[in-house]
Amino acid sequence: MMDCKKALTEADGDFDAAIDLLRKKGQKVSAARADKDANEGAVFVKTNGSEGVVVTLSSETDFVAKNADFMKLGAAIADAALTNKPGTLEDLKALSIEGKSVSDHLIDIIGKIAERIDLTSYALVSGEKVIPYVHSNSKVGVLVALKNVGNSDVNEVGKDVAMQIAAMKPVAVDKQDVDPTTIQREIEIGKEQARAEGKPEEMLEKIAQGKLNKFYKDSTLLNQEFVKDPSKTIAQLLDGVYKGLTVTSFKRVEIGA
């Protein structure tokens, strides 16, 4: 409020000129805070049934991440992202909200709060049914896309799967979705571990493959044990709700990760 009054005084009561002064202040603060770490913030998700977006708005402190203006801006950016479906993060920053670009809104809030704030990630997920989940502290957000939903109500199981993703951090949906580089790295690690244990060279490949299968079980979503009921995998959980129900993709984001 005091900044607004000061700007109006400097602009001789000219409202538009005062806004320009405040925006210039925001740009100066933004430049001054550019080298500061912004490892706090909040995750925002928005879905319309078959599509979902997740964005992260970062800040220097957790206190600012809970600020009402900060939360309002994050929600507005998520709404704009879902409506317009920009291709990249930079495209999202160029979108207009109430006649002003997202980048300009960021400058404005930086000027008001005097802390580095930035839009640091954005993803769009689509599928037959997209289920969102945000952890209670707004630091972790998940979107999961389901296929073969039939006429079933999949909201509850979808949320369970999204919570599983939030907690267990799978690297891929299934075995065939794991990046080949990751697979090769796991094999090499398995060989080195076996070699360090004194296993014969001719056994290393077989042992490494066994460790790779353990990696698939622990780190691919459909093969993970369901946290709420370890007697079944996520694939079995979904198939039990509706035959053929499965996950096609997911996105997990975490503040500070």
C-alpha positions in Angstrom: 0.0 0.0 0.0 2.8 2.4 0.9 4.6 1.6 -2.4 1.4 2.5 -4.3 1.0 5.8 -2.5 4.6 6.6 -3.1 4.3 5.8 -6.8 1.1 8.0 -7.1 3.0 10.8 -5.5 5.9 10.5 -7.8 3.6 10.4 -10.8 1.7 13.5 -9.6 -1.5 11.5 -9.2 -1.3 9.9 -12.7 -2.6 6.4 -12.2 -1.1 4.9 -15.4 2.2 6.5 -14.8 2.2 5.2 -11.2 1.6 1.7 -12.5 4.6 2.1 -14.9 6.7 3.2 -11.9 5.7 0.1 -9.9 6.5 -2.2 -12.9 9.9 -0.6 -13.3 10.5 -1.2 -9.6 9.6 -4.8 -10.1 12.1 -5.1 -13.0 14.8 -3.6 -10.9 14.0 -6.0 -8.0 13.9 -8.9 -10.5 17.4 -8.1 -11.8 18.8 -7.6 -8.3 17.4 -11.0 -7.1 18.4 -12.9 -10.3 21.3 -14.7 -8.6 19.2 -15.8 -5.6 18.1 -19.4 -5.2 14.4 -20.0 -5.6 14.1 -23.5 -4.1 10.7 -23.0 -2.4 7.3 -22.4 -4.0 4.2 -24.3 -4.9 2.8 -26.7 -7.4 -0.5 -26.0 -9.2 -2.6 -28.5 -11.2 -5.7 -28.1 -13.3 -7.7 -30.7 -15.3 -10.7 -30.8 -17.5 -11.3 -34.6 -17.6 -9.1 -35.7 -20.5 -6.3 -33.1 -20.1 -4.3 -31.7 -17.3 -1.5 -29.2 -16.7 0.9 -28.9 -13.8 3.0 -25.8 -13.2 5.5 -24.8 -10.6 5.9 -21.3 -9.3 9.1 -20.9 -7.4 10.1 -18.5 -4.6 13.1 -17.9 -2.3 11.1 -18.6 0.9 8.3 -20.9 2.0 6.7 -17.9 3.6 6.2 -16.2 0.3 4.9 -19.5 -1.2 2.0 -19.3 1.1 1.2 -15.6 0.3 -2.4 -15.1 -1.0 -1.2 -13.1 -4.1 1.4 -15.8 -4.9 -1.2 -18.6 -4.7 -3.7 -16.6 -6.7 -1.2 -16.0 -9.5 -0.2 -19.7 -9.6 -3.8 -20.8 -10.0 -4.4 -18.2 -12.7 -1.3 -19.4 -14.6 -2.6 -23.0 -14.4 -6.0 -21.9 -15.7 -4.4 -20.1 -18.6 -2.2 -23.1 -19.4 -5.1 -25.5 -19.5 -7.2 -23.1 -21.7 -4.4 -22.3 -24.2 -2.2 -25.4 -24.0 1.1 -23.6 -24.8 3.9 -25.8 -26.3 6.7 -24.6 -24.0 7.4 -22.9 -20.7 8.4 -19.7 -22.6 5.1 -19.9 -24.6 3.3 -20.1 -21.3 5.2 -17.0 -20.0 4.0 -15.1 -23.1 0.3 -15.9 -22.5 -2.0 -13.1 -21.5 -3.9 -13.0 -18.3 -6.3 -10.1 -17.9 -4.5 -8.2 -20.6 -1.0 -8.7 -19.3 1.6 -11.4 -20.1 2.5 -14.0 -17.5 6.0 -12.6 -17.5 4.7 -9.1 -16.7 2.6 -10.5 -13.8 5.7 -12.1 -12.5 7.6 -8.8 -12.6 4.7 -7.1 -10.8 4.6 -9.6 -7.9 8.4 -9.5 -7.6 8.1 -5.7 -7.2 5.4 -6.2 -4.5 7.1 -9.0 -2.5 10.7 -8.1 -3.2 11.8 -11.7 -3.6 12.8 -13.7 -6.7 9.7 -15.5 -8.1 9.7 -17.5 -11.3 7.7 -19.9 -13.3 10.0 -22.9 -13.4 8.2 -25.8 -15.0 5.1 -26.7 -17.0 3.7 -29.9 -18.4 0.6 -31.0 -20.3 -0.8 -34.5 -19.9 -3.6 -36.0 -22.0 -5.5 -39.3 -22.0 -8.9 -40.9 -21.7 -9.0 -39.7 -18.1 -6.5 -37.5 -16.3 -6.5 -37.5 -12.5 -4.7 -34.8 -10.5 -3.1 -34.9 -7.1 -1.3 -32.3 -5.1 0.3 -33.2 -1.8 -1.1 -31.2 1.2 2.0 -29.0 1.4 1.7 -28.0 -2.3 5.3 -29.1 -2.8 4.5 -32.2 -4.9 2.1 -32.5 -7.8 1.1 -35.4 -10.0 -1.0 -36.0 -13.1 -1.8 -39.5 -14.2 -3.5 -40.5 -17.5 -5.6 -43.6 -17.6 -6.8 -45.8 -20.5 -9.6 -48.3 -20.9 -11.7 -46.6 -18.2 -15.0 -48.1 -19.5 -18.0 -46.9 -17.6 -16.2 -47.2 -14.3 -15.7 -44.4 -11.8 -11.9 -44.3 -11.7 -11.5 -41.2 -9.6 -10.7 -43.0 -6.4 -8.2 -45.5 -7.9 -6.7 -42.8 -10.0 -6.0 -40.7 -6.9 -4.5 -43.8 -5.2 -2.2 -44.3 -8.2 -1.3 -40.6 -8.2 -0.5 -40.7 -4.5 1.7 -43.8 -5.2 3.6 -41.8 -7.8 4.0 -38.9 -5.4 5.4 -41.2 -2.7 7.4 -43.8 -4.7 8.8 -41.7 -7.6 8.6 -44.3 -10.4 10.9 -43.5 -13.4 8.5 -44.9 -16.0 5.1 -46.5 -16.5 6.4 -50.0 -17.4 9.6 -51.8 -18.2 9.6 -50.9 -21.9 9.3 -47.2 -21.1 12.6 -47.0 -19.2 15.3 -45.0 -21.0 17.9 -47.4 -22.5 20.7 -45.3 -20.9 19.1 -46.0 -17.5 18.9 -49.7 -18.2 22.6 -49.9 -19.2 23.6 -47.9 -16.1 21.7 -50.3 -13.8 23.3 -53.3 -15.6 26.8 -51.9 -15.1 26.1 -51.1 -11.5 24.8 -54.6 -10.9 27.9 -56.1 -12.4 30.2 -53.9 -10.3 28.3 -54.8 -7.2 28.6 -58.5 -8.0 32.3 -58.2 -8.8 32.9 -56.4 -5.5 31.2 -59.3 -3.8 33.7 -61.7 -5.4 31.3 -63.3 -7.9 32.9 -65.1 -10.9 33.1 -63.1 -14.1 31.0 -65.5 -16.0 28.1 -65.0 -13.5 28.1 -61.2 -13.6 25.7 -60.7 -16.5 23.1 -63.1 -15.0 23.4 -61.5 -11.6 23.1 -58.0 -13.2 19.9 -59.1 -15.0 18.5 -60.2 -11.7 19.2 -56.9 -10.2 17.7 -55.1 -13.2 14.4 -57.1 -12.7 14.5 -55.8 -9.1 14.9 -52.3 -10.4 11.9 -52.7 -12.7 9.8 -53.9 -9.7 10.9 -51.0 -7.5 11.0 -48.2 -10.1 8.3 -48.8 -12.8 4.8 -47.8 -11.8 2.8 -50.8 -13.0 5.2 -53.2 -11.4 5.5 -51.5 -8.1 3.7 -53.0 -5.0 0.7 -50.9 -4.1 1.6 -48.9 -1.0 -1.8 -49.4 0.6 -1.8 -53.2 -0.1 1.6 -54.7 -1.0 -0.1 -58.0 -1.9 -0.9 -56.5 -5.4 1.0 -54.5 -8.0 -0.4 -51.3 -9.4 -1.2 -53.2 -12.6 -3.2 -55.7 -10.6 -4.9 -52.9 -8.7 -6.1 -51.2 -11.9 -7.1 -54.4 -13.6 -9.2 -55.3 -10.5 -11.3 -52.1 -10.9 -11.9 -52.6 -14.6 -10.4 -55.2 -16.9 -7.8 -53.6 -19.1 -7.6 -50.3 -17.1 -4.1 -49.0 -17.1 -1.8 -46.0 -17.1 -0.5 -44.5 -20.3 1.6 -41.6 -18.9 2.2 -39.6 -15.8 4.0 -36.4 -14.7 5.4 -35.8 -11.2 6.9 -32.5 -10.2 8.4 -31.5 -6.8 9.6 -28.2 -5.5 13.3 -28.1 -4.9 13.9 -31.5 -6.5 
